[in-house]
Amino acid sequence: MKDVVVIKSFSNGIRLQLDPACDFDHIIDELAFKFSEAKVFFGKGTMALSIEGRELTDAEEIYILETIRRNSNLNIACIVGHDEEKDKHFLKALQRVKDMTEDDSGQFYKGSLKNHQVVETGGSVVILGDVYPGCTVISARNIIILGGLYGEAYAGGDGQEDAYIVALEMEPEKLKIGDFKYKYSGKAPKWGIRPKVQPKIAHVKNKRIVFDPLTKDSLGDF
């Protein structure tokens, strides 16, 4: 039987060969199993990731990254491709991330925030679910939400303007990054209805919070 996921290593990273015809959910299940089984073998470290065999959306790449993080002790800093010039840029970014993460105590929260729940941390935080209206995420550094952000999020405590907030669906009630604030003033977001996943990253630019599409290139700037 053909493996739907083949894992190989290269200098400074890991290469995934994915079956182009297999259902994506099955690929995620197989990734989780293989990285969990090889957790001791891979050990700890910060690496680059190369994905081959099928075209992926930005959202699918993010799910793959977080599946690896949840089932191993690895920190995947970036995804590299077949463009040598871009790969050099990503590998330089990898070293920067290694330096940054040495002093960053991040954490994961598994599940959606409901009923006015609040998650607060002194490091970066990854929310594996949605943040519903009336709920709040507070982080002294960065916030990554693998779901929809429909409530409030506050990143970059103590005036850190270089912090960012990422969400697969970005419809927040309120945002704050460092000392800069954003308040949604339009119609109430249709949270829970996600016809098309559109990952975005919120960050400070020219003294205000802006929202950009989340891509590999945009992540390389942070």
N, C-alpha and C positions, 0 to 999 in steps of 0.2 A: 504494500500500500504506500502510495506517495505521501511524503511528509508535506503538510500544508505550511509548516514553518521550519526553515533550516537556519540555524544560528552559527555564524562563523566569526572569527576575530580578525582584526587588522590593526595596524599601528595606531595606538591611541583610541581604539574604538571597537564596536561590534557591528557586524553586517547581518541583516535579516533578509532571507530569500523567502518571499511569500507566494503562495499559490494564487495565480491571477483569477482562477475560476471559483475559488472557495468563498462561502459566505463570510462576511467580515466578522460577525459575532463568533463564528467557529474559530477564526484566526485568533481573536482576542482570547478565547478560552484556551487554545493551544499555547499561546504565548505565556499566559498566566501559569499554566502547568509546567512548561519547560523551564522558565526562569525560577519558579519556586523549587523545582527539583535540583537545579544547578546553583542555588543560592550560595552554598558554601564554596563551590568551585570558583564563581566569579568574585566573591569577596566584596570588599568595599572599594569605591573609587568613583571618579568623575570621568565620563567618557563621551565620545561622539558616537552617533548612530547613523548607519547607512541602511536604507530600505530599498530593496530591489524586487522586481517581479510583477508589480502592479501599480497603477496610478492611485494615489490616495488624496483625499481632501485634507485641508488643514485640520479640520475637526477629527478626522480619523487618525492623523499623525499624533495629535494630542492624546487621544485615547490609548494609542500604542505606548507613548512615553509614560503615561501614568500607570498603565498595566505593568510595565517593567519596574517602575519605582515601587509599586505596591508589593511586588513579588520578588524583590531582590534588595540588596543593599547598595545598588548602583545609583548614581546621579547622572542622568543623561542630559548633558548641557546643550547639545545642538544636534541637528540632523544634517549630514553632509550628502552631497549628490555626486554626479559624474563630472561636474565643472571644476577643474583643478584650481582655477583662480578663486572661485567661491569657497572651495574646500579649505584653502589656505586661510581665508578670512574666518571661517567657522572654527578652525583649529586654534587660531589666535584667541578667539572669543572663549574657547574651551579653557585655556589657561587662565583667562581673566575670571571665569566663573569658579575655577578651582581656588583661586586666591580669595574671592569674595565669600564662598561658602564655608571657609574655615572658621569664620567668626559668626556665621548665621545659623541660629538654632531654629529650624523650621519644623512644622508639624502638619499632620493630616487630620481632617475631620471627615469621617465616613457617615454619609447620610445627609438628607435635606434639612434645612433650618425652617421650622414652622412655629406657629403660636408664639410669636414675639421672642424667640430664642436669640441669644447673643453668644458669639464666639469671640474671645479676645486672646491675643497672644503677643509676646514680646519679640517674636521672630516672624518669618514668613509663614503663610498658611495656605494649604491646598484643601478646598472644600470639594468632596466627592459627592455632589448632589446640587440641588437648587437652593437658593436663598429667597424665600417667599416674602411678600410685602409685610412690613412690620418687624422683620428680623434684621439683625445687624452683624456684620463681621468687622472686627477692629484688629489691625495688625501694625506693629511698629515698623514693618518692612513691606513686603509685597503680598498681594492676595491673588490667588488663582482659583477660579471657580469652574469646575468641570460640570457645568449645568447652567441654569439661568440665574442671573442676578436681577431680582425684582424688588429687593429691599434696599438696605443701606450698606455701604462699605466705606471704611476709613483706613487708608494706608499711609505709611510714611510718617509715623509719629515723630514728635520733636522737630517738625518742619523739614523732613526729608523730601525734597522736591523730585529726587530721582527715582522714587518708588513708582510702582505701577499696579494696576488692577486688570486682570484678565478674566473674561467670562465667555462661555460658548454662546450665550444669549444675553445681550447687554441692554437691560431696560430698568435701570436703578431708580429708586425713589430719591436717594441722595448719595453723593460721593464726596469724599474729601481725600486729597493727596497732599501731604505736607500741610501748608497753610491755605491751600486753594480748595474752594468748594464748588460743587455742582448740584443743582436741584432740578429734577425733571418737572417741566411745566406744561407738558402736553396731556394727551388723553391717557387714561389709566392703561397700563400695559396689559396685554392679553397673556399673562403668565400661565404656564401649563400647556399652552398651545404653541407648538414649535414646528410649523410646516417646513422651515428651512433653517438649519443651524448656521449662524453667521458669527463666528468667534471674533471678538474685538478686544483691543487693549486700550485702557484709559491711562493717560500720562500727562504730565505738565509740559506745555510748550508755549513759549512767549507769555508766561505769567497767567495761563489759564489751562483748564483741563480739556483735553481733546480726545476724541475716540477714533482710532485707526483700525482697519482690518488686521486681524492677527495672522501674520505670515512668518515663515522662517527668517526672512530678511529683517522684518521689524523686530523680532526677538533678538537678533544679533546686535541691535543698537543699544540694548540694555545690559 
